[in-house]
Amino acid sequence: MPPTVIARSPAAGGAADTVVCDQCGKINPATNSFCAGCGAPLPSPLMKTIVRTSERPPTRVARLCLIQEGGGDGEVYEIKGDELTIGRNSGDIRFPHDGYMSGRHARIIRRGDEFILQDDNSRNGTFKKIDGPVTLKSGDILLIGKQLFRFEV
């Protein structure tokens, strides 16, 4: 267990000037290797552990853009978490009047910087114009029920 720091010097970059020995409670200069009162070892300034929080890189913002009849853009749905579900009566995005869409039809799953489209055993399937792997990329067009979407990152 590290000794308790009781004073810090701003001139020393926040390094401890004194420490309290955990064995006997004596106040010691931080430069001492052993307690002056009982001889218990004190930590060396060179043995200091520095803890820093790791910074996560900003996550890519992805969204589904509903394509209206005639090709114009409609509603835009951001994929904020690790998963977005789409369905007629269940999910983050719902289309209650779409008879071709199942109750819980499909979902998009974030895995790191990739987005995966997965059908949830829907009655009519989920379609993507395929030109490579199943992982979604910006500009992909998806048909879910009767709704046409463009995936954007």
LOMI-888868 format. One record per residue: chain; residue number from 1; y negated, x negated, z of N, C-alpha, C in turn; residue in three letters. Coordinates in Angstrom, 1 decimal. Layout:
NODE; A; NUM; Y; X; Z; Y; X; Z; Y; X; Z; ALA;
...
//
This chain:
NODE; A; 1; 1.2; -0.9; 0.0; 0.0; 0.0; 0.0; -1.2; -0.9; 0.0; MET;
NODE; A; 2; -2.2; -0.7; -0.9; -3.4; -1.6; -1.0; -4.3; -1.3; 0.2; PRO;
NODE; A; 3; -5.0; -2.4; 0.6; -6.0; -2.2; 1.7; -7.1; -1.3; 1.3; PRO;
NODE; A; 4; -7.8; -0.7; 2.3; -8.9; 0.2; 2.1; -10.2; -0.6; 1.8; THR;
NODE; A; 5; -10.8; -0.3; 0.7; -12.1; -1.0; 0.4; -13.2; -0.3; 1.1; VAL;
NODE; A; 6; -14.0; -1.0; 1.8; -15.1; -0.4; 2.6; -16.5; -0.7; 2.1; ILE;
NODE; A; 7; -16.6; -1.7; 1.2; -18.0; -2.0; 0.6; -17.8; -2.6; -0.8; ALA;
NODE; A; 8; -18.8; -2.2; -1.6; -18.8; -2.7; -3.0; -20.1; -3.3; -3.3; ARG;
NODE; A; 9; -20.1; -4.4; -4.1; -21.3; -5.0; -4.4; -21.7; -4.7; -5.9; SER;
NODE; A; 10; -22.8; -4.1; -6.1; -23.2; -3.8; -7.5; -23.4; -5.1; -8.3; PRO;
NODE; A; 11; -23.8; -6.2; -7.7; -24.1; -7.4; -8.4; -22.7; -8.0; -8.8; ALA;
NODE; A; 12; -21.7; -7.7; -8.1; -20.3; -8.3; -8.5; -19.6; -7.3; -9.5; ALA;
NODE; A; 13; -20.3; -6.4; -10.1; -19.7; -5.5; -11.1; -18.8; -4.5; -10.4; GLY;
NODE; A; 14; -19.1; -4.1; -9.1; -18.4; -3.1; -8.4; -17.1; -3.7; -7.7; GLY;
NODE; A; 15; -17.0; -5.0; -7.7; -15.8; -5.6; -7.0; -16.0; -5.4; -5.5; ALA;
NODE; A; 16; -14.9; -5.4; -4.8; -15.0; -5.2; -3.3; -15.5; -6.4; -2.6; ALA;
NODE; A; 17; -16.4; -6.3; -1.7; -16.9; -7.4; -0.8; -16.0; -7.6; 0.4; ASP;
NODE; A; 18; -15.5; -6.4; 0.9; -14.7; -6.5; 2.1; -13.6; -5.5; 2.0; THR;
NODE; A; 19; -12.5; -5.7; 2.7; -11.4; -4.8; 2.8; -10.9; -4.7; 4.2; VAL;
NODE; A; 20; -10.3; -3.6; 4.5; -9.7; -3.3; 5.9; -8.2; -3.6; 5.8; VAL;
NODE; A; 21; -7.7; -4.4; 6.7; -6.3; -4.7; 6.7; -5.5; -3.5; 7.1; CYS;
NODE; A; 22; -4.5; -3.1; 6.4; -3.7; -2.0; 6.7; -2.8; -2.2; 7.9; ASP;
NODE; A; 23; -2.6; -3.5; 8.3; -1.7; -3.8; 9.4; -2.4; -3.7; 10.7; GLN;
NODE; A; 24; -3.6; -4.3; 10.8; -4.3; -4.3; 12.1; -5.7; -3.7; 12.1; CYS;
NODE; A; 25; -6.2; -3.3; 10.9; -7.5; -2.7; 10.8; -8.7; -3.6; 10.8; GLY;
NODE; A; 26; -8.5; -4.9; 10.8; -9.6; -5.9; 10.8; -10.3; -5.9; 9.4; LYS;
NODE; A; 27; -11.6; -6.0; 9.5; -12.4; -6.1; 8.2; -12.4; -7.6; 7.8; ILE;
NODE; A; 28; -12.0; -7.8; 6.5; -11.9; -9.2; 6.0; -12.8; -9.3; 4.7; ASN;
NODE; A; 29; -13.3; -10.5; 4.4; -13.9; -10.7; 3.1; -12.9; -10.6; 2.0; PRO;
NODE; A; 30; -13.3; -10.0; 0.9; -12.4; -9.8; -0.2; -11.8; -11.0; -0.8; ALA;
NODE; A; 31; -12.4; -12.2; -0.5; -11.9; -13.4; -1.0; -10.8; -14.0; -0.2; THR;
NODE; A; 32; -10.5; -13.4; 1.0; -9.4; -13.9; 1.9; -8.1; -13.5; 1.2; ASN;
NODE; A; 33; -7.1; -14.4; 1.3; -5.7; -14.1; 0.9; -4.9; -13.5; 2.0; SER;
NODE; A; 34; -5.3; -13.8; 3.2; -4.6; -13.3; 4.4; -5.6; -12.7; 5.4; PHE;
NODE; A; 35; -5.1; -11.7; 6.2; -6.0; -11.1; 7.2; -6.3; -12.2; 8.3; CYS;
NODE; A; 36; -7.6; -12.2; 8.7; -8.0; -13.2; 9.7; -7.5; -12.7; 11.1; ALA;
NODE; A; 37; -7.1; -11.5; 11.2; -6.7; -11.0; 12.5; -5.2; -11.1; 12.8; GLY;
NODE; A; 38; -4.4; -10.7; 11.8; -2.9; -10.7; 12.0; -2.2; -11.5; 11.0; CYS;
NODE; A; 39; -2.8; -12.1; 10.0; -2.1; -12.9; 9.0; -1.4; -12.2; 7.9; GLY;
NODE; A; 40; -1.5; -10.8; 7.9; -0.9; -10.0; 6.8; -1.5; -10.4; 5.4; ALA;
NODE; A; 41; -0.7; -10.4; 4.4; -1.3; -10.7; 3.1; -2.3; -9.7; 2.6; PRO;
NODE; A; 42; -3.4; -10.1; 2.0; -4.4; -9.2; 1.4; -4.3; -9.5; -0.1; LEU;
NODE; A; 43; -4.6; -8.5; -0.9; -4.6; -8.6; -2.4; -5.6; -9.6; -2.9; PRO;
NODE; A; 44; -5.2; -10.4; -3.9; -6.2; -11.3; -4.5; -7.0; -10.5; -5.5; SER;
NODE; A; 45; -8.3; -10.9; -5.7; -9.1; -10.2; -6.7; -8.5; -10.3; -8.1; PRO;
NODE; A; 46; -7.7; -11.3; -8.3; -7.0; -11.5; -9.6; -5.9; -10.6; -9.8; LEU;
NODE; A; 47; -5.4; -9.9; -8.8; -4.3; -9.0; -8.8; -4.7; -7.6; -8.9; MET;
NODE; A; 48; -5.9; -7.3; -9.3; -6.5; -6.0; -9.4; -5.9; -5.2; -10.5; LYS;
NODE; A; 49; -5.5; -3.9; -10.3; -5.0; -3.1; -11.3; -6.1; -2.2; -11.8; THR;
NODE; A; 50; -6.3; -2.2; -13.1; -7.3; -1.3; -13.7; -6.7; -0.2; -14.4; ILE;
NODE; A; 51; -7.1; 1.0; -14.1; -6.5; 2.2; -14.7; -7.6; 2.9; -15.6; VAL;
NODE; A; 52; -7.3; 3.1; -16.8; -8.2; 3.8; -17.7; -7.4; 5.0; -18.4; ARG;
NODE; A; 53; -8.2; 6.0; -18.6; -7.6; 7.1; -19.3; -7.5; 6.8; -20.8; THR;
NODE; A; 54; -6.4; 7.2; -21.4; -6.3; 7.0; -22.8; -7.0; 8.1; -23.5; SER;
NODE; A; 55; -7.6; 7.7; -24.6; -8.4; 8.7; -25.4; -7.5; 9.1; -26.5; GLU;
NODE; A; 56; -7.3; 10.5; -26.7; -6.5; 11.0; -27.8; -7.5; 11.1; -29.0; ARG;
NODE; A; 57; -7.0; 10.7; -30.1; -7.8; 10.8; -31.3; -8.1; 12.3; -31.5; PRO;
NODE; A; 58; -9.2; 12.7; -32.1; -9.5; 14.1; -32.4; -8.4; 14.7; -33.3; PRO;
NODE; A; 59; -7.9; 15.9; -32.9; -6.9; 16.5; -33.7; -7.5; 17.1; -34.9; THR;
NODE; A; 60; -6.8; 17.2; -36.0; -7.3; 17.8; -37.2; -7.4; 19.3; -37.0; ARG;
NODE; A; 61; -8.5; 19.8; -37.5; -8.7; 21.3; -37.4; -8.1; 21.9; -38.7; VAL;
NODE; A; 62; -7.1; 22.8; -38.5; -6.5; 23.4; -39.7; -6.8; 24.9; -39.6; ALA;
NODE; A; 63; -6.8; 25.6; -40.8; -7.1; 27.0; -40.8; -6.4; 27.7; -42.0; ARG;
NODE; A; 64; -6.2; 29.0; -41.8; -5.7; 29.8; -42.9; -6.8; 30.7; -43.4; LEU;
NODE; A; 65; -7.1; 30.6; -44.7; -8.1; 31.5; -45.3; -7.4; 32.6; -46.1; CYS;
NODE; A; 66; -7.7; 33.8; -45.7; -7.2; 34.9; -46.4; -7.9; 35.0; -47.8; LEU;
NODE; A; 67; -7.1; 35.2; -48.8; -7.6; 35.3; -50.2; -7.6; 36.8; -50.5; ILE;
NODE; A; 68; -8.8; 37.4; -50.8; -8.9; 38.8; -51.1; -8.6; 39.0; -52.6; GLN;
NODE; A; 69; -8.4; 40.3; -53.0; -8.2; 40.7; -54.4; -9.4; 40.1; -55.2; GLU;
NODE; A; 70; -9.1; 39.6; -56.3; -10.1; 39.0; -57.1; -10.4; 37.5; -56.8; GLY;
NODE; A; 71; -9.7; 37.0; -55.8; -9.7; 35.5; -55.5; -10.8; 35.1; -54.5; GLY;
NODE; A; 72; -11.6; 36.0; -54.0; -12.6; 35.6; -53.0; -12.0; 35.3; -51.7; GLY;
NODE; A; 73; -12.8; 34.6; -50.8; -12.3; 34.3; -49.5; -12.6; 35.5; -48.6; ASP;
NODE; A; 74; -11.6; 35.7; -47.7; -11.7; 36.7; -46.7; -11.8; 36.1; -45.3; GLY;
NODE; A; 75; -11.1; 36.7; -44.3; -11.1; 36.2; -43.0; -10.6; 34.7; -42.9; GLU;
NODE; A; 76; -11.1; 33.9; -42.0; -10.6; 32.6; -41.8; -10.0; 32.5; -40.4; VAL;
NODE; A; 77; -8.8; 32.0; -40.2; -8.1; 31.9; -39.0; -7.9; 30.4; -38.6; TYR;
NODE; A; 78; -8.5; 29.9; -37.5; -8.3; 28.5; -37.1; -7.0; 28.4; -36.4; GLU;
NODE; A; 79; -6.3; 27.3; -36.6; -5.0; 27.0; -35.9; -5.5; 26.1; -34.7; ILE;
NODE; A; 80; -5.6; 26.7; -33.5; -6.2; 25.9; -32.4; -5.2; 25.2; -31.6; LYS;
NODE; A; 81; -4.0; 25.8; -31.4; -3.0; 25.2; -30.5; -1.9; 24.6; -31.3; GLY;
NODE; A; 82; -0.7; 24.5; -30.7; 0.4; 23.9; -31.4; 1.2; 24.8; -32.2; ASP;
NODE; A; 83; 0.8; 26.1; -32.2; 1.6; 27.1; -32.9; 0.7; 28.3; -33.2; GLU;
NODE; A; 84; 0.8; 28.9; -34.4; 0.1; 30.1; -34.8; 1.2; 31.1; -35.3; LEU;
NODE; A; 85; 1.2; 32.3; -34.8; 2.2; 33.2; -35.3; 1.5; 34.3; -36.1; THR;
NODE; A; 86; 2.2; 34.8; -37.1; 1.7; 35.9; -38.0; 2.7; 37.0; -38.0; ILE;
NODE; A; 87; 2.2; 38.2; -37.9; 3.2; 39.4; -37.9; 2.4; 40.7; -38.1; GLY;
NODE; A; 88; 3.2; 41.7; -38.3; 2.7; 43.1; -38.4; 2.2; 43.6; -37.1; ARG;
NODE; A; 89; 3.0; 43.4; -36.0; 2.6; 43.9; -34.7; 2.7; 42.9; -33.6; ASN;
NODE; A; 90; 3.0; 41.7; -33.9; 3.1; 40.6; -32.9; 2.6; 39.3; -33.5; SER;
NODE; A; 91; 1.9; 38.6; -32.7; 1.4; 37.3; -33.1; -0.1; 37.1; -32.9; GLY;
NODE; A; 92; -0.5; 35.9; -33.3; -1.9; 35.6; -33.2; -2.7; 36.3; -34.3; ASP;
NODE; A; 93; -2.1; 36.4; -35.5; -2.8; 37.1; -36.6; -1.9; 38.3; -36.9; ILE;
NODE; A; 94; -2.5; 39.5; -36.9; -1.7; 40.7; -37.1; -2.3; 41.5; -38.3; ARG;
NODE; A; 95; -1.3; 42.1; -39.1; -1.7; 43.0; -40.2; -0.8; 44.3; -40.0; PHE;
NODE; A; 96; -1.3; 45.2; -39.1; -0.5; 46.4; -38.8; -0.2; 47.3; -39.9; PRO;
NODE; A; 97; -1.0; 47.2; -41.0; -0.8; 48.2; -42.1; 0.0; 47.6; -43.3; HIS;
NODE; A; 98; 0.5; 46.3; -43.1; 1.2; 45.7; -44.2; 2.7; 46.0; -44.1; ASP;
NODE; A; 99; 3.2; 46.9; -44.9; 4.6; 47.3; -44.8; 5.6; 46.2; -45.2; GLY;
NODE; A; 100; 5.1; 45.2; -45.9; 6.0; 44.1; -46.4; 6.1; 43.0; -45.3; TYR;
NODE; A; 101; 5.3; 43.1; -44.3; 5.3; 42.1; -43.2; 6.2; 42.5; -42.0; MET;
NODE; A; 102; 7.0; 41.7; -41.5; 7.9; 42.0; -40.4; 7.0; 41.9; -39.1; SER;
NODE; A; 103; 7.6; 42.5; -38.0; 6.8; 42.5; -36.7; 6.3; 41.1; -36.3; GLY;
NODE; A; 104; 7.2; 40.2; -36.3; 6.9; 38.8; -36.1; 7.4; 38.0; -37.4; ARG;
NODE; A; 105; 6.6; 37.7; -38.3; 7.0; 37.3; -39.6; 7.2; 35.8; -39.8; HIS;
NODE; A; 106; 6.2; 35.0; -39.4; 6.2; 33.6; -39.7; 5.3; 32.9; -38.7; ALA;
NODE; A; 107; 5.5; 31.6; -38.6; 4.6; 30.8; -37.8; 4.3; 29.4; -38.4; ARG;
NODE; A; 108; 3.2; 28.8; -38.0; 2.8; 27.5; -38.4; 2.8; 26.7; -37.1; ILE;
NODE; A; 109; 3.6; 25.6; -37.2; 3.8; 24.7; -36.0; 3.1; 23.4; -36.2; ILE;
NODE; A; 110; 2.3; 22.9; -35.3; 1.7; 21.6; -35.4; 2.6; 20.6; -34.8; ARG;
NODE; A; 111; 2.9; 19.5; -35.5; 3.7; 18.4; -35.0; 2.9; 17.1; -35.3; ARG;
NODE; A; 112; 2.1; 16.7; -34.3; 1.2; 15.6; -34.5; 0.1; 16.0; -35.5; GLY;
NODE; A; 113; 0.0; 15.3; -36.6; -1.0; 15.6; -37.7; -0.4; 16.5; -38.8; ASP;
NODE; A; 114; 0.9; 16.9; -38.6; 1.5; 17.7; -39.7; 1.6; 19.2; -39.2; GLU;
NODE; A; 115; 1.6; 20.1; -40.2; 1.7; 21.5; -40.0; 2.9; 22.0; -40.8; PHE;
NODE; A; 116; 3.9; 22.7; -40.1; 5.1; 23.1; -40.7; 5.1; 24.7; -40.7; ILE;
NODE; A; 117; 5.4; 25.2; -41.9; 5.5; 26.7; -42.1; 6.9; 27.0; -41.8; LEU;
NODE; A; 118; 7.1; 28.0; -41.0; 8.5; 28.5; -40.7; 8.6; 30.0; -40.7; GLN;
NODE; A; 119; 9.5; 30.5; -41.5; 9.8; 32.0; -41.5; 10.6; 32.3; -40.2; ASP;
NODE; A; 120; 10.2; 33.4; -39.6; 10.9; 33.9; -38.3; 11.9; 35.0; -38.6; ASP;
NODE; A; 121; 12.8; 34.7; -39.6; 13.8; 35.7; -40.0; 13.2; 37.0; -40.4; ASN;
NODE; A; 122; 12.2; 36.9; -41.2; 11.5; 38.1; -41.6; 12.3; 38.9; -42.7; SER;
NODE; A; 123; 12.0; 40.2; -42.8; 12.8; 41.0; -43.7; 12.5; 40.6; -45.2; ARG;
NODE; A; 124; 11.3; 40.2; -45.5; 11.0; 40.0; -46.9; 10.7; 38.5; -47.2; ASN;
NODE; A; 125; 10.8; 37.6; -46.2; 10.6; 36.2; -46.5; 9.2; 35.8; -46.5; GLY;
NODE; A; 126; 9.0; 34.4; -46.5; 7.7; 33.8; -46.5; 7.7; 32.8; -47.7; THR;
NODE; A; 127; 6.7; 32.8; -48.5; 6.7; 32.0; -49.7; 5.6; 31.1; -49.8; PHE;
NODE; A; 128; 5.9; 29.9; -50.3; 4.9; 28.8; -50.6; 5.2; 28.3; -51.9; LYS;
NODE; A; 129; 4.2; 28.0; -52.7; 4.4; 27.4; -54.0; 4.9; 26.0; -53.7; LYS;
NODE; A; 130; 6.1; 25.7; -54.0; 6.7; 24.4; -53.6; 6.5; 23.4; -54.7; ILE;
NODE; A; 131; 6.0; 22.2; -54.2; 5.8; 21.0; -55.0; 6.1; 19.8; -54.2; ASP;
NODE; A; 132; 6.9; 19.9; -53.2; 7.3; 18.8; -52.3; 7.9; 19.2; -51.0; GLY;
NODE; A; 133; 7.7; 18.4; -50.0; 8.3; 18.8; -48.7; 7.8; 20.1; -48.1; PRO;
NODE; A; 134; 8.4; 20.6; -47.1; 8.1; 21.8; -46.5; 6.8; 21.7; -45.7; VAL;
NODE; A; 135; 6.4; 20.5; -45.3; 5.2; 20.3; -44.6; 4.0; 20.8; -45.4; THR;
NODE; A; 136; 3.1; 21.6; -44.7; 1.9; 22.1; -45.4; 0.9; 21.0; -45.6; LEU;
NODE; A; 137; 0.2; 21.1; -46.8; -0.9; 20.2; -47.0; -2.1; 21.1; -47.5; LYS;
NODE; A; 138; -3.3; 20.5; -47.3; -4.5; 21.2; -47.6; -4.5; 21.7; -49.1; SER;
NODE; A; 139; -4.8; 23.0; -49.2; -4.8; 23.7; -50.5; -3.6; 24.5; -50.9; GLY;
NODE; A; 140; -2.5; 24.3; -50.0; -1.3; 25.1; -50.3; -1.6; 26.6; -50.2; ASP;
NODE; A; 141; -0.9; 27.4; -51.1; -1.1; 28.8; -51.1; 0.2; 29.4; -50.5; ILE;
NODE; A; 142; 0.0; 30.4; -49.6; 1.1; 31.0; -48.9; 1.1; 32.5; -49.1; LEU;
NODE; A; 143; 2.3; 33.2; -49.3; 2.4; 34.6; -49.3; 3.2; 35.1; -48.2; LEU;
NODE; A; 144; 2.6; 35.8; -47.3; 3.2; 36.3; -46.1; 3.0; 37.8; -46.1; ILE;
NODE; A; 145; 4.1; 38.6; -46.3; 3.9; 40.0; -46.5; 3.2; 40.2; -47.8; GLY;
NODE; A; 146; 2.1; 41.0; -47.8; 1.3; 41.2; -49.0; 0.0; 40.3; -48.9; LYS;
NODE; A; 147; 0.0; 39.5; -47.9; -1.3; 38.7; -47.6; -1.1; 37.3; -48.3; GLN;
NODE; A; 148; -2.2; 37.0; -49.0; -2.2; 35.7; -49.7; -3.2; 34.8; -48.9; LEU;
NODE; A; 149; -2.7; 33.6; -48.5; -3.5; 32.6; -47.7; -3.6; 31.3; -48.4; PHE;
NODE; A; 150; -4.7; 30.6; -48.1; -4.9; 29.2; -48.5; -4.9; 28.4; -47.2; ARG;
NODE; A; 151; -4.1; 27.4; -47.1; -4.0; 26.5; -45.9; -5.0; 25.4; -46.2; PHE;
NODE; A; 152; -5.9; 25.1; -45.2; -6.9; 24.0; -45.3; -6.9; 23.2; -44.0; GLU;
NODE; A; 153; -7.0; 21.9; -44.2; -7.2; 20.9; -43.1; -8.4; 20.2; -43.4; VAL;
//
